[in-house]
Amino acid sequence: MRLFCRPSLRCIAVAVLALAAIGALWQGGALQQAWRWSQGLAQTLDASGLRASQAVERAARANRRRADDDAISSQVMDALAASQSEELGALQVETSHAMVTLRGTVSSRPLLDRAVAIANNAPGVQGVFSLIQVRPDALG
């Protein structure tokens, strides 16, 4: 360990005076106040960091959910298009939180039921809302 001065009475006296000055500042409250302020600042920064971290995680979850919902919509649209029915292929598909909403018009109740069954069978689908209207004159 390297000392700034050789152990002597003068060096010891300077160290004692420095410690006494620090002690006086501490007892006077200035250092205590500065210490409390720094602790408060540290807590504020920790809380801000935690809130920022939580916000980033929420945004990441929302982005993953949107990507999952988009994938589900694509799978349902592909399955409806593969059904060989022009009416089913023309239905609109929206997905939110793995819940699929079907919109459009079909010419019969069996086609409506078929569209709902196709959507329900798509991977990742938690449920299907049908806003499909049945109009016998839908084709022409």
N, C-alpha and C positions, 0 to 999 in steps of 0.2 A: 504494500500500500504506500502510495506516495503522499507525503504531507506537503502542505504549502509553505510551512515554516518549520524550523527545527523546534523540537519541544523545548520551550524556554518559558520563563515567566511572562515575557511579553506576548508570546503566541497564545499561552493559556489565558491571559488577561483579555486578549482580543476575542477569543472564543467565548469566554464568560460574558463579555459585554454584548456580543452578538446574540447569545442565548437570552440574556436579560432583556434585550430590545424586543426580541420575538415574543418573549413571555409578556412584556408590557403591552405589546400590540394585541396579544391574545386576550389578556384580561381587560383591556380597554374595549374590546368587542369588535375591532376592525377586522381582525383575522377570522374571528368566529363568524362574523357576518359574511365575509368573503367565502368562507368554507361552506356555509349554509346555501349561499347563492350558487356556488359551483355544484353542490349536491342537487339543488333544485333544477339547475340547468341540465345536469346529467339525467335526471328522471324525465324531464321534458323531452330530451333527445331520444331516450329509450322508448318512451311512449309514442313519439312521432315515428320512429323507426318501425315499431310494431304495427302501427296503423298503416304505414306505407306497405309493409310486407303483407298485411292482411288484404289490402286493396289489390295488390298485384296478384295474390292467390285467387281472389274473387274474380278478377278479370280473366285469369287463365282458365278457371272453371267455366265461366260463361263462354269463352271462346271454344273450349272443348265441347260444351253442350251444343253450341251452334253448329259446330262441325259434325257432331253426331246426328243432330236433327237434319242437317242438309243431306247426310248420307242416307238416313232413313227415307227422306222424301224421294231421293233418287231411286232407291230400291223399290219403293211402292210404285212410282211412275213407270219404272221398267217392267214391273210385274203386271201392271194394268195394261201397258202397251203390248206385252206378250200374250195377253188373254185372247187375242185375235178379234176383239170387239172394238169397233171404231168409237163407240159411245164411251166405253171404259177408258180408252186411251186419251179421250178428250177431257176427262175429269181433271180438276185442279187439286193439287195436293199441297198441304201446308203441314209442317211439323213443329211443335213446340214442346220441349221437355218430354220427348218421345211419344207425345200424343199426336196422332195424325187426324187432320180434318180434311174431309173430302167434300168438294163442291162441284156442282154442275147439274146436268139434267140427263136422265135416261128414260127409255121408253117403257120400262116394265119394272115391277117390284123384284122379280128374280135377278135382273141385272144389278139393281141396287144392292141386293143381298150378296151377290157375287163380288161386287166391288169392295164391300166391307170385309168379306172373308179374305180376299186377296190382301188387303191392307193389314188385317190382323195377323196374317201369316208371315209378313215381312220381318226379317231379323231386327230386333231392338224395339219393336213397336210395343208400347205399354197399353194402348187403347186407341179406339177409332171413334171420332165424331162424324156422323154422316149429316151433311147439309145438302145431300143430293135430292133433287126433286124428280118425281116420277110424272112424266107427261107422255101419254100414249102417242101423241103426235110429234114426239121429239125428233124423229127421223125425217119428217117431211110433211 
